[in-house]
Structure formats: structure tokens, C-alpha cells
Amino acid sequence: MGELKHMQRQRCSIFTLADPPPQDSLGDIKQVWPDDYTVVPGHDQLPCTLAVTPMGKKNEQRQADSRYVSEQLACLLDGLYPLITEQMIARVDGIAYDIKGVSQQSTLAITRLALERIV
């Protein structure tokens, strides 16, 4: 695992909605990136490695009424980060991604984030 630190060239920060969540004039919770988000304490500038997922880096998503291109990546963090959830946002080297999944390696030494960004 010590060698992994030499390979982790990117930096990842994890963001969550501000507490209490900001509300618009109608009382609905706002979720505007980056205004309504704050860094999770202890989750700023974590060393990480980005990897292309089996689905490929970019692919076109088709729905009945629209089409869009999504970029799907995996982000490997050295260590166990149990506070990270799918409702949070990961910013890797200045680019924000929605977190679509969080899993830990069986030895609890690596946290894997499934990331997606609409391009």
C-alpha cells in the first residue's frame, strides 16, 4: 500500500450540502453547485487516482425525451472514508463529479468512488 501513495497524483475534496440546507424563496432545499455546498471536515485535498470505468470514459445516454453525454470514472482513495455518501459531490483537480457509488476494499484500505459528470 505504501507504493500506492506515489501513484496518487490527483487531489479529491468531498463536498456536502451546507447545514442547515439552504432554501429558496418557496422553502424548497436548494442544491446549486458550488454555492450550497461545503467541504466535509477531514476530506479536503485527499490524494487519489482516477481510473476509467468498464463503461468507458464518455458515453451517450438516451432517454425518451433527451440525450446527453456522461463521463464515468472511478476514484480510488487511500484509506477508509465511511462518511462519504452518494448525496455528496467529489471535486477532483477542480472538476466536480456526482458520486454515484461508494465501496470499500475488503481490507478497508481503499475507498472507491463511482463518479459521473454530464459533459
N, C-alpha and C positions, 0 to 999 in steps of 0.2 A: 504493500500500500504506500510505502514511502516514495516509490518511483512515480506514483500517480500525481503527486504534487508538482513534479517537474513538467508534466504534460498539460496541466490545467492552466491555459493561457488566458482564458476569458474570465470575466468577473460578473457575478449574478447578485442582484438585490431583489428581495421579495417584498412586495407591497400588499397592503390590505386596506379595506375601506376605513376611513377615519372613524374614530369612536368618540362621540356618537356619530352615526352615519349622517352626512349632510342631506338636507331635504330641500325640494324645490318649493315654489310658492303654493302648490296644492298639497304639500305634505308627503309627496312620494319621495322615496330614497333616490338620491342622485348617484350615478356611477360614471362620472366623467374622468377619463384618464388625462393627465395626472393630478388634476385639481383635487379630487375627492379621495385620494389615496395617500397613505403614509407608510414609511418603511417599518417592517416588523423588527422590533428590537433584537439585535444579535444576528440579523440576516442581511447585512449590508456588505457589498463587495466581497462575496464569498468566491473563492477560486472554483472554477468549474470547467467542464469540457462539453462542447456541443457536438452532437452526433446526428447524422441523417437517419431518419426512421425507415423501416422497410417500405412504407408507402411512398417514399421519395421526398425530396426537399419541397417541391411545389407540385400541387395537383389541382385540377379544376373540379369544383364541386357543383353539381347540377341539382336544382330543385325545380319544382313545377313552375314557379314564377320568377326564378332568378338563377344566375350563375356567378360564381366567384372563385378566385384562386386562393388557396391556403398554403401556407408554409408550415410544415410539421417537422419538429426537431425533438430530440431527446437532450436533456441537460443532466449531466452527472455531477453531483456534489459529493465531495469527500467528507463523509460523516453522516450521522443520523439527525434529521431535522423533522421531528414529529409534529411541529406546529404548522407546517405548510399544508394548505388545503387547496382544493380546486376552485375556490371562490377568490383566490388571490391572483396577483399578476407578477410575473418574473421579468425583470429588465436585465438583459444580458448585453454588455458592452453598448448600452444606450438604446437598445431596441426592446420594446415592450412586447411580451407574449402572454396570451391567456394560458393558464395552467389547466390542462385537460386531464391530468392524472398524476398521482404521486405514489411511488412504491419504494420500498427499501430492499436492499440486497439481504439475503438470508443471514449473513454475518453481521448485519446492521452497521456496515462500514461505508456504504454508499447509498445516497438517496437519488432516485431517478425521477425526473420531472418530464412528463409528456407535454410539449409546448405547441401552441398553434398561433399563427398570426395571419390575418387576412391581408393580402397584398393587392 
